[in-house]
Each structure stands twice: as C-alpha cells, then as structure tokens.
Amino acid sequence: MSLDTTNWAKFPVSVDGVDFVSVIDPNGSFYPQIITMPNEVLVNFHEQMIHDVIGCPSSMTRDELQAELDAVNLGATQAILALA
C-alpha cells in the first residue's frame, strides 16, 4: 500500500546542489511544529538530516539517491522525503 500524498504540504530544500522536497501530512503530529518553524531552521534541519541519513547527495547518482530515499521512507505514515 502506498501513501496518498496528494494533499500533503510540500517543503522544498536544496542540499549540496540536489533538490529535495519534504512532504508532510497536514493532519499529522509533525505538521503544527513544522509550519511554525522559521524557514532557516527548517532548511538547516533538513540539511543536517539528509547529511546524517544519506551522506553527501551530490556524490550520488539519481538512482542511488532514490534507493536511499526508498529505504528512509519505508513505513512512513506522516512524512516522506523525495527528490524534487
């Protein structure tokens, strides 16, 4: 079963020249915290998370990045990270 993210909020971020989008369920528990964060804090959070979980995205192919994101998003219910 895949998530229907059609109506989810999208927060774009570029890390090391690679464009990502964080997709958040507006009915989820994370959403109220995220929309109140200053943009700089949200961007820094995503940059750190991507470096911690994936490594340096600019050194990876698109297929390698997608494989990493598939693993990261496995079992997700309220938020996913995707390539933009």
C-alpha positions as CSV (number, residue, x, y, z in Angstrom):
1,M,0.0,0.0,0.0
2,S,1.4,3.4,-0.9
3,L,0.6,6.7,0.8
4,D,-1.7,9.2,-0.9
5,T,0.3,12.4,-0.5
6,T,-1.8,14.4,-3.0
7,N,-3.0,16.9,-0.4
8,W,0.1,16.9,1.8
9,A,2.2,20.1,2.3
10,K,5.4,20.3,0.4
11,F,8.6,22.0,1.7
12,P,11.4,22.2,-0.9
13,V,15.0,22.2,0.1
14,S,18.3,22.1,-1.9
15,V,21.2,20.3,-0.3
16,D,24.6,20.2,-2.0
17,G,23.0,21.2,-5.3
18,V,20.4,18.4,-5.1
19,D,16.7,19.4,-4.9
20,F,14.6,17.5,-2.4
21,V,11.0,18.0,-1.2
22,S,9.8,17.1,2.3
23,V,6.2,16.1,2.1
24,I,4.2,16.3,5.3
25,D,0.7,15.2,6.2
26,P,-1.2,18.3,7.4
27,N,-3.2,16.1,9.8
28,G,-0.1,14.5,11.3
29,S,1.6,15.3,14.6
30,F,4.7,16.9,12.9
31,Y,2.8,19.5,10.9
32,P,2.0,22.1,13.6
33,Q,5.6,22.2,14.6
34,I,6.9,22.5,11.1
35,I,4.7,25.3,10.0
36,T,5.7,27.4,13.0
37,M,9.5,27.0,12.4
38,P,11.4,29.8,10.8
39,N,12.4,28.8,7.3
40,E,16.1,28.9,8.1
41,V,15.6,26.5,11.0
42,L,13.6,24.1,8.7
43,V,16.2,24.3,6.0
44,N,19.0,23.6,8.4
45,F,17.1,20.7,9.9
46,H,16.6,19.1,6.5
47,E,20.2,19.7,5.5
48,Q,21.5,18.0,8.7
49,M,19.0,15.2,8.4
50,I,19.9,14.5,4.8
51,H,23.7,14.5,5.6
52,D,23.2,12.2,8.6
53,V,20.9,9.7,6.8
54,I,22.1,9.8,3.2
55,G,25.5,11.3,3.3
56,C,26.6,13.7,0.5
57,P,23.9,13.7,-2.1
58,S,26.0,15.5,-4.7
59,S,28.3,12.5,-4.8
60,M,25.5,10.0,-5.6
61,T,23.6,9.2,-8.8
62,R,19.9,9.8,-9.0
63,D,19.2,6.1,-8.8
64,E,21.4,5.8,-5.7
65,L,19.6,8.7,-4.1
66,Q,16.2,7.2,-4.9
67,A,17.3,3.9,-3.3
68,E,18.4,5.7,-0.2
69,L,15.1,7.7,0.0
70,D,13.1,4.5,-0.6
71,A,14.8,3.0,2.5
72,V,14.4,6.1,4.6
73,N,10.7,6.4,3.7
74,L,9.9,2.7,4.3
75,G,7.0,2.5,6.7
76,A,6.4,6.3,6.7
77,T,3.0,7.5,7.7
78,Q,3.2,11.2,8.3
79,A,6.2,12.5,6.3
80,I,8.4,11.5,3.4
81,L,11.5,12.9,1.7
82,A,11.6,12.8,-2.1
83,L,13.7,14.1,-4.9
84,A,12.2,17.3,-6.4
